[in-house]
Amino acid sequence: MTQSTLLTIVIIAAAIIYICYKQCVQQLVSNRDFLLPIIGAIYFAIIVINGQVGMDSIVFVVVGGVVGILTGLMSGQVVRVWRDHNTGVVYQRGGWSYVVVLLGLMAARVIIYIVLRYGGVVAGFGPINFAFIALALGNYLGRSINVHLRSQRLIPQVV
């Protein structure tokens, strides 16, 4: 196993654990929700600049990211968003329903890999792993966009 593959596996595991944890706790709706996707974008920029990925991987990353954002926008609807009327603070909590969505995405990743691998499209783990990272980060970004848009409706507008 190469160092790049090991790093990819560690990043995937860390992202999954972090995202699942974040879904099961009540948290403020804040701009920090966009931090993980930004870090992911920086990671991809670094590996592209260093020439660690080929054009086939870049295509998989872009497709994975777009699909992730779309699934995040849709699945973000299961995240509960509410305003504490005493403090005016807006909270969010994905809970187990959103964790199930994430597990479904992981299952889809395995199915996609099997189809692509045995269909002769992908020869190795690299491109599909990069696509999965982009899918997970894109999903988190889409979910965060959905939650932030819904939270804006809960904040009283000053006229």
C-alpha positions in Angstrom: 0.0 0.0 0.0 1.4 3.4 -1.0 1.7 6.4 1.3 -0.9 8.2 -0.8 -3.4 5.3 -0.5 -2.9 5.1 3.3 -3.4 8.9 3.6 -6.6 8.6 1.5 -7.9 5.9 3.8 -7.1 7.9 6.9 -8.8 11.0 5.5 -11.9 9.0 4.5 -12.1 7.4 7.9 -11.6 10.7 9.7 -14.2 12.5 7.6 -16.8 9.7 8.1 -16.3 9.7 11.9 -16.3 13.5 12.1 -19.4 13.8 9.9 -21.3 11.1 11.8 -20.4 12.7 15.1 -21.5 16.1 13.9 -24.9 14.7 12.9 -25.7 13.2 16.3 -25.1 16.3 18.4 -27.0 19.5 18.7 -24.9 22.3 17.3 -25.2 25.9 16.3 -25.8 26.8 12.7 -22.6 28.6 11.9 -20.2 29.3 9.1 -17.9 26.7 10.6 -20.1 24.1 8.8 -18.3 25.0 5.6 -14.8 24.4 7.1 -14.6 20.6 6.3 -15.5 21.1 2.6 -12.9 24.0 2.4 -10.2 21.7 3.9 -11.2 19.0 1.4 -11.0 21.4 -1.5 -7.5 22.4 -0.4 -6.5 18.8 -0.1 -7.6 18.1 -3.7 -5.9 21.3 -4.9 -2.6 20.1 -3.3 -2.7 16.6 -4.8 -3.6 18.0 -8.2 -0.8 20.6 -8.1 1.7 17.9 -6.9 0.7 15.7 -9.9 -0.5 12.8 -7.7 -3.7 12.4 -9.7 -4.3 11.8 -13.4 -7.0 13.3 -15.6 -9.2 10.2 -14.9 -9.1 10.9 -11.2 -9.9 14.6 -11.7 -13.0 13.6 -13.7 -14.1 11.2 -10.9 -13.5 14.0 -8.3 -15.6 16.5 -10.2 -18.4 14.0 -10.8 -18.3 12.8 -7.2 -18.3 16.4 -5.9 -21.3 17.4 -8.0 -23.3 14.3 -7.1 -22.4 14.9 -3.4 -23.6 18.5 -3.5 -26.9 17.4 -5.1 -27.4 14.6 -2.6 -26.5 16.9 0.2 -29.0 19.5 -0.9 -31.8 16.9 -1.0 -30.8 14.9 2.1 -30.3 18.1 4.2 -34.0 18.2 4.5 -33.8 15.5 7.2 -31.7 17.7 9.4 -33.8 19.4 12.1 -33.3 23.2 12.3 -34.9 25.2 15.0 -34.5 28.6 16.8 -34.3 28.8 20.6 -36.9 31.5 21.3 -35.2 32.5 24.6 -31.8 33.1 23.1 -32.6 33.6 19.4 -29.8 31.1 18.5 -30.5 28.7 15.6 -29.5 25.0 16.2 -29.3 22.0 14.0 -29.2 18.2 14.5 -29.1 15.6 11.9 -29.5 12.6 14.2 -29.7 9.0 13.1 -31.9 9.8 10.1 -29.0 11.7 8.5 -26.5 9.0 9.6 -28.6 6.5 7.7 -28.2 8.8 4.6 -24.5 8.7 5.1 -24.4 4.9 5.4 -26.5 4.8 2.3 -23.9 6.9 0.5 -21.2 4.5 1.7 -23.1 1.5 0.4 -23.6 3.3 -2.9 -19.8 3.8 -3.0 -19.2 0.1 -2.7 -21.8 -0.7 -5.4 -20.4 2.0 -7.7 -16.9 0.6 -7.3 -18.1 -2.9 -8.1 -19.9 -1.8 -11.2 -17.0 0.4 -12.4 -14.4 -2.2 -11.5 -16.1 -5.2 -13.2 -17.3 -3.0 -16.0 -13.7 -2.3 -16.9 -13.9 1.5 -16.3 -11.7 1.7 -13.2 -8.5 -0.4 -12.8 -7.6 0.6 -9.3 -8.8 2.1 -6.0 -7.3 5.6 -6.5 -9.9 7.3 -8.8 -12.9 5.9 -7.0 -11.5 6.7 -3.6 -10.9 10.3 -4.7 -14.4 10.4 -6.0 -15.8 9.1 -2.7 -14.0 11.8 -0.7 -15.4 14.4 -3.1 -18.8 12.8 -2.8 -18.7 12.9 1.0 -17.4 16.4 1.2 -19.9 17.6 -1.5 -22.7 16.0 0.5 -21.6 17.8 3.6 -21.4 21.1 1.6 -24.9 20.6 0.1 -26.3 19.7 3.5 -24.7 22.8 5.0 -26.1 25.0 2.3 -29.6 23.5 2.8 -29.4 24.0 6.6 -28.1 27.6 6.3 -30.8 28.5 3.8 -33.5 27.0 6.1 -32.0 28.7 9.2 -32.3 32.1 7.6 -36.1 31.8 7.6 -35.9 31.4 11.4 -34.0 34.6 12.1 -36.3 37.6 12.6 -35.7 40.2 9.9 -35.0 43.7 11.0 -36.8 46.3 8.9 
